[in-house]
Amino acid sequence: MKYGMTKIVNLSFEAALEKVKEQLQKVGFGILTVIDVQETMKKKLNIDFPKYIILGACNPPFAHKALTIDEQIGLLLPCNVIVY
């Protein structure tokens, strides 16, 4: 099942994560949250999980426009970007 767009790159996890952050910044998105799923699974459930980061990205002008159209859109903000 597809929930978003996917891009496979030939980079290490760390390099891919930095590249994603750089590219988001270039198009006006800042990173509001970083969730390290691997770390959380280990800490909370003592489960080994592959490297998996969820970035909560936001473009303030887009967010403002969307929120003025429909305040319920906040349920979908920030925009999540995952790197795994």
Phi, psi and omega in degrees: 000135180256129177250350183197198178264147182236141175225120177264129181236154179264066181224159172294163179304311183297318179293320179296318179299314178295320180297317178299314179300317179298315182292323176298318180297322180299333181252022170089012179260134172256160179261116180271324182221152174228119178247117177269098184294321179302311180296318181295316179298320180293314184292314186273327187238357185054042179248133174280127184228146178298163177302128184201115181243135173251120177259127174268102186257147181216137171248104187309315179298320178294317180298316180299314180299314181297317181292329178285337177279317183208109183296339178289345180297341176303338175297338182255005181252149354290172178285127180270136175235129180247146175234125178212000000 
